[in-house]
Each structure stands twice: as structure tokens, then as C-alpha cells.
């Protein structure tokens, strides 16, 4: 059986940041993707959690191995995100530059409604973050392209069982990918992760990149205040 997958690639850095394996919805006037991830267990010692403890050593075995398990965000682990620590002023400066670049790309489409939704949504999105800045964490893609690549935002105040990550819709392009016999964990029968498969599949693809950064116009600039639209 062949399952269709949609990859979402950063239009500036070329990084694949997420796929439609995760639940995705548009928010903030359709300008932002909200992606619900989940936790996955990782063992630094590569211990097989499915193996049985030695006879008579159950307590010692679990104390040594099971307590060393660490929880990782699935989307962070699978797509190789790097967490970045940003102060509010740094975040605001980087976002003004990044949104200015996306604004130029949106204007090229000639769709006035799309441009209006982008400005309204991105402005409200940033004002929401700035009003409760300590509730958010920030990541970049595997290429660690700062400040060129997208800054991925995680809301830490939501349900920790299904952590929410946010992406700019106009900062991503959709690409189709066909994987055979992929199971629900996103892993192929041979053991290769979906991420490895997608990177191999797209290795020869020339990513669309922009070398210019437009400044955010006065009509779309973000001010450091808590006023909501």
C-alpha cells in the first residue's frame, strides 16, 4: 500500500519542518499553522525498553534502566530542531525582519486578501506571544539558519501531552511524498525514519531560497505592547 505524505519545507532555509502525519490546523486568520505533536521516549543508553528484565533482578534492572528514560517532543526529534534561547527584544527584532521577508513574497502573489490576512494574523500572533513571552519556547530547523530560517514557536502553557507548535503558513511550501508501507509511527518496515526517507528523496532538490531581507513596513510593523487586535 502506498500512503501519500505532504512535507512542509521552509521556503528560505530549505529545511523540512513537519509533515501531515501530525494534526495541522490554520489559526490567526489562516496565517499560522498550529501543529499538535506528542511525546516520545528516548533512552540515552540505547536500552531496548521491550526487553524483559533478568530473572531475580527486576528491581535493580528497572532502577538502572527505566529511570534513565527521557521524554522528547516527537516533531523536534524527528525533524532535528535546535532550541534557541531568545530574549523578548531579540525575538521581536528577528521577527520583524522575517515577517518583512515573507510580506514581500506574499505581495508577489498579487492576492490582496492573502496579504491582508497575513498582516493581520502575523501581527496578532506576535502580540499574543509578547504578552506572555515566558510561556513560549523557540526552535529552528536542522540547518540552524538564524536569522534566515523560520523560528518555530512552542506554546508551553497548553496540554503537555499534546504540545502545540506554530509555523508561518507563507513561510512553508508543500511537497508530495509517497512512502510505501509506512506505519503509524512514521517509521518504515526497514527501520528508517520518515525523516531519513524524505531527506534522501529530496537530496537532489534545489531549495528555493531568498537572499534579501525586506524591512517590515510601517503598516505591518510589530510593536512591543500587549494590545490585541
Secondary structure, DSSP 8 states (H G I E B T S, - for coil): -EEEEEEEEETTT--EEEETTSEEEEETTTTEEEEE--EEEEETT---TTS---TT-HHHHHHHHGGGEEEEEHHHHHHT-EEE---HHHHHHHHHHHHHHHHHHHHHTT-HHHHHHHHHHHHHHHHHHHHTGGGEEEEE-TT--TTTS--EEEETTS-GGG-EEEEEGGGEEEEEEEEES--TTSB-TTS-BHHHHHHHHTTT-------------TTT---SS----
